[in-house]
Amino acid sequence: MIAKTIKRFYDKKEKKHRVVNEQFEVSAVRFKDINSTKFGKLVEEVKNEFPKHVGGGNYELSNGEKVKGKEKALAAEEELK
């Protein structure tokens, strides 16, 4: 999963400082570990929601393809899953 830093912290496992809004790959277990410290919630999950509206009635699918119309985009994205 992709995590986004919401509070600056030192990542002991990776041996680096994480700054606010930094995004990085993390396992579900590591995500829970990071947020279970005495400092509270440090990261949040980044959810990639598709189809993404890109303007003018056009939508981008998770595979990068562009489709015109919300209903078509929703149906096409379902087929990709």
DODREN-477919 format. One record per residue: x, y, z of N, C-alpha, C in turn. Coordinates in nm, 4 decimals. Example, Ala and Ser with C-alpha at 12.3 -4.5 7.8 and 13.67 -1.06 7.14 Angstrom:
2
(atom (1.3190, -0.5690, 0.7800), (1.2300, -0.4500, 0.7800), (1.3200, -0.3300, 0.7800)),
(atom (1.2850, -0.2250, 0.7080), (1.3670, -0.1060, 0.7140), (1.2900, 0.0030, 0.7870)),
***
This chain:
81
(atom (0.0845, -0.1181, 0.0000), (0.0000, 0.0000, 0.0000), (0.0883, 0.1234, 0.0000)),
(atom (0.0307, 0.2329, -0.0389), (0.1022, 0.3602, -0.0398), (0.0595, 0.4380, 0.0853)),
(atom (0.1589, 0.4850, 0.1609), (0.1332, 0.5643, 0.2801), (0.1794, 0.7076, 0.2562)),
(atom (0.1098, 0.8015, 0.3189), (0.1472, 0.9431, 0.3102), (0.1695, 0.9939, 0.4514)),
(atom (0.2817, 1.0596, 0.4727), (0.3169, 1.1118, 0.6037), (0.2289, 1.2314, 0.6384)),
(atom (0.1685, 1.2284, 0.7574), (0.0878, 1.3418, 0.8018), (0.1551, 1.4162, 0.9171)),
(atom (0.2565, 1.3529, 0.9799), (0.3412, 1.4172, 1.0811), (0.4846, 1.3739, 1.0546)),
(atom (0.5759, 1.4675, 1.0659), (0.7174, 1.4372, 1.0439), (0.7645, 1.3371, 1.1488)),
(atom (0.8422, 1.2371, 1.1059), (0.8962, 1.1395, 1.1996), (1.0214, 1.0734, 1.1428)),
(atom (1.0934, 1.0049, 1.2310), (1.2109, 0.9298, 1.1893), (1.1702, 0.7840, 1.1739)),
(atom (1.1862, 0.7301, 1.0544), (1.1526, 0.5916, 1.0236), (1.2730, 0.5048, 1.0616)),
(atom (1.2647, 0.4384, 1.1770), (1.3775, 0.3597, 1.2272), (1.4108, 0.2426, 1.1363)),
(atom (1.3101, 0.1808, 1.0787), (1.3351, 0.0659, 0.9925), (1.4112, 0.1058, 0.8666)),
(atom (1.3721, 0.2161, 0.8046), (1.4371, 0.2631, 0.6819), (1.5536, 0.3578, 0.7100)),
(atom (1.5692, 0.3966, 0.8371), (1.6773, 0.4863, 0.8798), (1.6780, 0.6178, 0.8024)),
(atom (1.5594, 0.6827, 0.8015), (1.5494, 0.8124, 0.7340), (1.4358, 0.8940, 0.7934)),
(atom (1.4465, 1.0245, 0.7793), (1.3412, 1.1147, 0.8229), (1.2327, 1.1184, 0.7166)),
(atom (1.1087, 1.1116, 0.7591), (0.9939, 1.1230, 0.6690), (0.9329, 1.2608, 0.6905)),
(atom (0.9150, 1.3349, 0.5826), (0.8590, 1.4694, 0.5911), (0.7094, 1.4652, 0.5564)),
(atom (0.6374, 1.5663, 0.5967), (0.4936, 1.5746, 0.5721), (0.4660, 1.5686, 0.4220)),
(atom (0.3634, 1.4914, 0.3847), (0.3181, 1.4685, 0.2474), (0.4090, 1.3770, 0.1658)),
(atom (0.5109, 1.3176, 0.2282), (0.5944, 1.2204, 0.1578), (0.5140, 1.0921, 0.1392)),
(atom (0.5214, 1.0341, 0.0207), (0.4516, 0.9088, -0.0072), (0.5540, 0.7988, -0.0267)),
(atom (0.5247, 0.6807, 0.0316), (0.6162, 0.5688, 0.0209), (0.5400, 0.4372, 0.0327)),
(atom (0.5993, 0.3325, -0.0239), (0.5402, 0.1987, -0.0225), (0.5644, 0.1360, 0.1145)),
(atom (0.4615, 0.0716, 0.1684), (0.4716, 0.0106, 0.3004), (0.3752, -0.1086, 0.3077)),
(atom (0.4121, -0.2096, 0.3863), (0.3220, -0.3242, 0.4045), (0.2130, -0.2863, 0.5041)),
(atom (0.1059, -0.3636, 0.5081), (-0.0035, -0.3362, 0.6015), (0.0446, -0.3468, 0.7455)),
(atom (0.1317, -0.4423, 0.7735), (0.1854, -0.4602, 0.9089), (0.2699, -0.3389, 0.9483)),
(atom (0.3575, -0.2953, 0.8580), (0.4430, -0.1783, 0.8860), (0.3586, -0.0525, 0.9036)),
(atom (0.2528, -0.0388, 0.8250), (0.1615, 0.0748, 0.8370), (0.1042, 0.0812, 0.9784)),
(atom (0.0587, -0.0326, 1.0292), (0.0043, -0.0383, 1.1650), (0.1118, -0.0078, 1.2687)),
(atom (0.2332, -0.0606, 1.2473), (0.3434, -0.0348, 1.3404), (0.3741, 0.1140, 1.3511)),
(atom (0.3809, 0.1804, 1.2377), (0.4124, 0.3236, 1.2370), (0.3064, 0.4026, 1.3135)),
(atom (0.1795, 0.3671, 1.2955), (0.0716, 0.4412, 1.3605), (0.0435, 0.3979, 1.5045)),
(atom (0.1151, 0.2975, 1.5534), (0.0901, 0.2502, 1.6897), (0.1914, 0.3031, 1.7913)),
(atom (0.2665, 0.4041, 1.7554), (0.3643, 0.4610, 1.8488), (0.2960, 0.5581, 1.9440)),
(atom (0.3709, 0.6026, 2.0435), (0.3168, 0.6981, 2.1402), (0.2915, 0.8351, 2.0780)),
(atom (0.3397, 0.8567, 1.9566), (0.3222, 0.9849, 1.8882), (0.1908, 0.9931, 1.8115)),
(atom (0.1136, 0.8861, 1.8119), (-0.0159, 0.8869, 1.7459), (-0.0060, 0.8542, 1.5980)),
(atom (-0.1079, 0.8959, 1.5248), (-0.1162, 0.8658, 1.3819), (-0.0137, 0.9492, 1.3054)),
(atom (0.0765, 0.8807, 1.2361), (0.1828, 0.9475, 1.1625), (0.1642, 0.9398, 1.0110)),
(atom (0.0944, 0.8352, 0.9646), (0.0733, 0.8177, 0.8209), (-0.0722, 0.7831, 0.7936)),
(atom (-0.1136, 0.8078, 0.6696), (-0.2466, 0.7677, 0.6252), (-0.2332, 0.6979, 0.4907)),
(atom (-0.3297, 0.6126, 0.4608), (-0.3264, 0.5388, 0.3348), (-0.3695, 0.6286, 0.2201)),
(atom (-0.2993, 0.6172, 0.1087), (-0.3350, 0.6902, -0.0123), (-0.4166, 0.5946, -0.0978)),
(atom (-0.5389, 0.6332, -0.1242), (-0.6270, 0.5488, -0.2060), (-0.6346, 0.6084, -0.3453)),
(atom (-0.6019, 0.5255, -0.4415), (-0.6122, 0.5671, -0.5815), (-0.7503, 0.5276, -0.6299)),
(atom (-0.8361, 0.6243, -0.6432), (-0.9728, 0.5957, -0.6858), (-0.9879, 0.6207, -0.8350)),
(atom (-1.0311, 0.5173, -0.9020), (-1.0533, 0.5256, -1.0450), (-1.1973, 0.4889, -1.0728)),
(atom (-1.2567, 0.5407, -1.1747), (-1.2010, 0.6333, -1.2729), (-1.1889, 0.7751, -1.2168)),
(atom (-1.0866, 0.8458, -1.2622), (-1.0632, 0.9843, -1.2205), (-1.1209, 1.0787, -1.3254)),
(atom (-1.1956, 1.1778, -1.2795), (-1.2504, 1.2782, -1.3716), (-1.1382, 1.3729, -1.4112)),
(atom (-1.1147, 1.3866, -1.5400), (-1.0070, 1.4730, -1.5891), (-1.0593, 1.5939, -1.6651)),
(atom (-1.1903, 1.6143, -1.6608), (-1.2489, 1.7327, -1.7221), (-1.3192, 1.7039, -1.8534)),
(atom (-1.4177, 1.7849, -1.8830), (-1.4898, 1.7745, -2.0097), (-1.5650, 1.6445, -2.0292)),
(atom (-1.6045, 1.5816, -1.9211), (-1.6761, 1.4549, -1.9319), (-1.5854, 1.3358, -1.9586)),
(atom (-1.4552, 1.3577, -1.9510), (-1.3580, 1.2508, -1.9737), (-1.3091, 1.1944, -1.8417)),
(atom (-1.2820, 1.0634, -1.8411), (-1.2360, 0.9936, -1.7212), (-1.1149, 0.9092, -1.7562)),
(atom (-1.0207, 0.9025, -1.6622), (-0.9022, 0.8198, -1.6799), (-0.9187, 0.6928, -1.5982)),
(atom (-0.8903, 0.5789, -1.6610), (-0.8999, 0.4500, -1.5943), (-0.7659, 0.4146, -1.5288)),
(atom (-0.7659, 0.3107, -1.4456), (-0.6450, 0.2707, -1.3748), (-0.5347, 0.2220, -1.4685)),
(atom (-0.5693, 0.1844, -1.5906), (-0.4675, 0.1412, -1.6875), (-0.4169, 0.2564, -1.7741)),
(atom (-0.4648, 0.3787, -1.7474), (-0.4209, 0.4967, -1.8218), (-0.5101, 0.5334, -1.9389)),
(atom (-0.6015, 0.4459, -1.9743), (-0.6931, 0.4709, -2.0860), (-0.7918, 0.5816, -2.0487)),
(atom (-0.8332, 0.6603, -2.1472), (-0.9308, 0.7669, -2.1250), (-1.0628, 0.7284, -2.1897)),
(atom (-1.1728, 0.7561, -2.1174), (-1.3067, 0.7194, -2.1635), (-1.3965, 0.8405, -2.1464)),
(atom (-1.4875, 0.8633, -2.2412), (-1.5828, 0.9744, -2.2330), (-1.7122, 0.9225, -2.1712)),
(atom (-1.7588, 0.9887, -2.0655), (-1.8835, 0.9519, -1.9993), (-1.8607, 0.8736, -1.8710)),
(atom (-1.9281, 0.9159, -1.7657), (-1.9096, 0.8538, -1.6351), (-1.9542, 0.7077, -1.6326)),
(atom (-2.0698, 0.6798, -1.6892), (-2.1218, 0.5428, -1.6870), (-2.0300, 0.4478, -1.7643)),
(atom (-1.9813, 0.4915, -1.8785), (-1.8881, 0.4093, -1.9562), (-1.7590, 0.3857, -1.8776)),
(atom (-1.7127, 0.4914, -1.8118), (-1.5890, 0.4809, -1.7346), (-1.6055, 0.3841, -1.6178)),
(atom (-1.7175, 0.3928, -1.5478), (-1.7423, 0.3022, -1.4353), (-1.7479, 0.1573, -1.4826)),
(atom (-1.8169, 0.1330, -1.5935), (-1.8278, -0.0023, -1.6486), (-1.6912, -0.0540, -1.6948)),
(atom (-1.6144, 0.0308, -1.7619), (-1.4834, -0.0090, -1.8109), (-1.3882, -0.0388, -1.6950)),
(atom (-1.3945, 0.0392, -1.5900), (-1.3076, 0.0161, -1.4734), (-1.3437, -0.1144, -1.4044)),
(atom (-1.4728, -0.1452, -1.3973), (-1.5178, -0.2713, -1.3377), (-1.4614, -0.3895, -1.4149)),
(atom (-1.4576, -0.3790, -1.5467), (-1.4042, -0.4868, -1.6307), (-1.2560, -0.5088, -1.6077)),
(atom (-1.1838, -0.4023, -1.5683), (-1.0400, -0.4131, -1.5435), (-1.0093, -0.4867, -1.4146)),
(atom (-1.1039, -0.4930, -1.3223), (-1.0793, -0.5554, -1.1916), (-1.0864, -0.7040, -1.1945)),
***
